[in-house]
Amino acid sequence: MKNWELAELPLIIDLETKKVLKALPSAHAALAELKGIASTIPNQSILINTLGLQEAKDSSAIENIITTHDDLYKSELNLDSFKSLNAKEVQNYISALKKGFELINKTKLLTNKTILQIQEVLEDNKAGFRKLPGTALKNAATGETIYTPPQDYEDILNLMGNLEKYINNSEVQDCDPLIKMAIIHFQFESIHPFYDGNGRTGRIINILYLILEELQTLPILYLSKYIIKHKSEYYKFLQKVRDENLWEDWILFMIKGAEETAIETINLTFKIKQLMLDFKHRLRDNYKFYSQDLLNNLFKHPYTKIEFVVNDLGVSRLTAANYLNKLSEDKLLRKEKLGTGNYYINEALFELLTKR
């Protein structure tokens, strides 16, 4: 295997090839449609939470952190009687994603400080950028070293400083944001700046960058499911850039991923919206305690509990319990017991999210 050295950005090659330029308009159209439909959901935390949980599950699965939807939603309840290490790691992912979204909304920048904070929440440690040599990316089946990222701490700092400038200064390279997203993702994964969590942090950076570029307003476009579906191509195209400097295939792969994922998310968001409307009519027509806040709660949390309703509606614990128990008696929710606590499942939403 020949020695390949990671160069600083910008790339001094023609990235906007005919094939790339041809692929961009339909991808941008899909992203614009998703941005539009997302804005019609009354409480946007519903999409951030429900779709964010799906992304957390899929992104973690790429790193062989496997959990079920049931365990994932149970872990969100924070019930003492339920413990799952993998589900906790997935929950860390959604927390890291929300942290990154909060920070870029505040600063309008995606800095190394923000990236470090995302990784800190994700991995629940303050290890920071790699200081010790020895990191190598290996073939899981054969153990063969596929790629050795920069080993020296100063090199990592310099490359991350260069990447930070590339992300935040449009004058460094004037090209389409989807092309830049592909380059940023390649560069970050090739620097591999952390001891752990590089893949998941890199996938969070993808969506945050699209928000910075105003192609999206919410962190709901997630490429992890697309990467799982095309995992061998993902790694093959990454490596072909390193081995042969073949950028076109990698950029086309990422543009196609953004388009396909946007279309899938549009369809899912539309179905969530329709389901919410159905629930709204059923609640409003049959229950005096109907409120938009209650409806939002039942869709923000596929599994909800009394404490969630108390916090979201500002009602007493007894009132919240009465609401949820009445809805479970009438089969709008399914009541389950775990240890000494109860939780309530929005089965229609659960089915929608798990049968993607």
N, C-alpha and C positions, 0 to 999 in steps of 0.2 A: 504494500500500500504506500503510495507516494505521499510525501509530506505536503500538507496543504495548510497555509497560514491565513487566518482570518484577517481581512483588511478592514480599515475604517470606512465609514460611509461619508459621502455618497459614492455610489458605484459609477465608474466612468465607462458605462456601456449603454447601448440603446435598449431601454426597457419597454418602450411603447411600440412593440412590434405590431404588424398587421393583425395577427391572431389575437393579441392582447387587446388592442383597440376595438376589435370586433366583439370581444366578449364583454366589454364594460357596460354598454348602454342597457342591456337587459338586466344586468346585476344591479345597476343603479335604480332602475325602475322598480325592481322588487323591494329594494331597501326603502325607497320612497313610499311605496304602498304600505309596508310594515310600519314605518314611522307614523303614517296617517292613521291606520287602524288602531295602533297602540294608544294614540291620543284620545280615542273615543271611549276607552274604558274609564268609568267614573273615578275609580280610586286606583292610581297607577301602581301602588304597592302590591296590588293583587298580582299583576303580571311579574313584577320584580321577584316576588316571593315564590309563586307557583312555578314560573318558568326557570327562575334561578335555582330552585331545588332540582329540577330536571338536569340542568347544566352541571350542577355540582356532582350529581350522581354519575353522569356520563363522563365528565372530565376526570373524575377520580378513577373511574373504571379503566381508562386508558393506562393509568399507573398501577393497575391490578389492585385497587382499593374497591372491593365489591361490596355493595349493600343492596338490600331489597327496598322497594318503594315503601313497604310496610314499616321496615325498621327505620327508614329515613324520616318518615312522618312521625313515628313514635318518638324518635330522638328529639324532634322539634318541640315536643310537649314537655320535655325536661322532667319527666316523672322519675322519682327516685328508684322505682322498681324496674326501670328499663335501662340497661347498659349495653352499648354496642360500640366497640372501638372504631370500627369502620364507619358507622353512621356518624360518630362524633367527628371523624376526619372530614366527612362530606359536609357536615354542618359548619366546620371551620372554613370550608371553601366558600359557602354562601355568605358567611360573615366577612371573609376577605374581599369578595366581590362587592358587597354593599359598602365596605370601608373605602375601597378604591373609587367607587361611584360618588360617594360623599366628598372625597378629597378633590377629585377633578372638577366637581361642580363648584367647589369653593375657590379653587385656585385657577381653574381654566388651563391647567398644565398637567402633563404626565411626567413627573420628575423621578429621579432615582430615589429620592426620599419617599415618594408615594409607593414606588415599586417595593422598596424595603419594608414599608409598613404593611403592604398587601401580603408579602411573604411571611412576615412576622405573625400575622393573624392566621394565615394558612397553616404554618408549621408549629405555631404556638411556642416559638423560641426567638431569641434575638441573635442568632448565629451570624446574620449579615452575609456579605459577599465572602466567597471562599478565600481563605488565607493559606490553606495547606495544599500542597500538590498531591496528585494521586487519583484525581477524578478522570474516569474514562467511560465512554459510552460503548456498551458491549451488546453483541447479539445474544438475546435471551436464550436461544436454543443452543448455540455453539460455544458461547463464552468468548468468541473472537472480538477483539477491540475494533469497533467500526470507526470511531472518531475520538480524538483526544482534544478536548477544548483547552483554551489558554490555562496555564498552570500558575503563572506568577501573579501575585496579588495586584501589583502595580499595573500589569497588562490588563487585568480584569477591570480595575478602576478606570483606566484610560479608555478602554473600549465601551464601558457603560456610560462614561461621560460623553463620548462621541455619539452614542445611541440616543442619549437624552437630548442632545442638541438636534439630532436628526428628527426626532419625534416632534419637538416643540417649535422648531424654526423652519417654516415652509420655504424659506429662501435657500436652504441647504440643497434641496433637490425639488424642483418644480415638476411634479407628476401626479397622476390621479391617486387619491387617498387609498383606493383598494390595492393599487400596486405597492404603495408605501407600506400598507398593512402587511402584505406578504413579505416585504424586505425586512421590516421591523421584527416580524415573527421569526424569520430565518436567523437574523442577527442575534436576537436574544437567546434563542435555543442553541446557537453555536457558541456564544460566549459562555452559556451555562453557568451563570454567576453564583448560583447557590449550591450548597451541599445537597439540598433536597427541595422539591417543589417547583423545579424549573418549568416543567411542562404545564402544570396547572397555572402558575403565575403568568406564563406566556400566553395562555388562552384567555386569561382575564384581561391582559394588556390589549389583545385584539379588539374586544368590544369597547374598552375604554377609549381606544384610539378613534374608533368610528364615531363615538359620542363627541370627542374633542373636535372632530372634523364636521360635526353636525349632520352626519348621515343617519344617526339615530339620536333619540333623546333619552331612551331608557336602556339599561343593560339587559336586553332580552334576545339579542341575536347571538346564538352560541354555536360555535363550529364543532364542538366535541362529538356530537352524534355523527356528523359527517366524517370526522376523522376516524372514529371507530369503524364506520362502514367501509372506509377506504384506507385502513391503517397501513397496509403494505405499500400503497402508492404514496402516502404521506411521507413515510421514511425513505422510500426510494427516491422521490423527487428532491427531498432535503439533501440526500447524499449525492445526487447527481450534480447539484450546484457545487458541492465541495470537490467532487472528483473531476468534473468536466466543465464547470462554469456554465451549466445549462440552466439559465434563469427562467426561460419562457415557460417550460412545463410546470415549474413550481408556482409561478405567478398565476398561470391559467387555472391550476388546481385550487388555489386559494380564492380566486374570483368566482369560480364555479361553486365552491363551498359556500361563499357568502350568498350567492343567488339562490341555491337550492335550500339553504337553511332559512333564508328570508321567506321564501314561498311556503315552506312547511310551517313556519312560525305564524304567518298570516292566517293559514287555515286553522291552526290550533287556537289562535287568539279569537278568530271569528266564532269558533265552536264554544269557547269559554264565554264569550259575550252573549251568544244565543242561550246558553244554559243559565247564565245569570238572569236573563230576561224572563225565562220560564220560571225560575225560582222566585223572582220578584213578584210575578203575577200570583203565584200560588200563596206566597206569604202575605201579600197585601190583601188578597181576597178572603183569606181565611183566619188571619191572626191579628188581633188588635195591637199586639206588641211589635208588628212589623216596623222596621226602620231601615234606611239605607246602610247605616252602620252595621246592623246585624247581617244584612246581605253581604256586605264587604267582608265581614269576619268569616263567614262560611265559605268564601272563595279565596281568601288570603291564606287560610289554613285548611288544607284538605282534611286534616284531623284537628278538631278544635277541642277546647276544654273550658270549664267554668271560668277559670282565671283570665283566659283570653277575652271572653265576653265581658267580664267585669271591667277589664282595662279598656277595651275598645268602645264600650257603650256607656261606661260610667254608672253602671247599675250595681246593686248589692249582689252579694254572692247567692243569696236565696233567689232573687229575681232571675239572675243568669241561669241558675240550675233549673228553675221552672220553665224558662224559654226552651232550653236544650232538651229537657225531658219531654216536653209537649211535642217538639218537632220529631223526636225519636219515636214516641208513641204513634205518631201519625205517619211514620215511615219516610219522612223527608231526610232524616239522618239515621245512622245506625249507632246505637250506644254500645260501647265495649268497656269492660273492666280490666284494669291492669294494676295489680297490687291493691292498694287501698283507694286508688283514684279511678275516675271514669273519664273516658274521652268519647268524642262523637265524630263519626266519619260522614263526610259528604260523598256518598258512594258514586253519585253521577259524575262528580268532578274527578274522583279517584280513577274511575273507569276511563275517562277521557285522557287523563295524563299518563296512565300506565299502558294504554293500548296504542301508543304512538308508533 
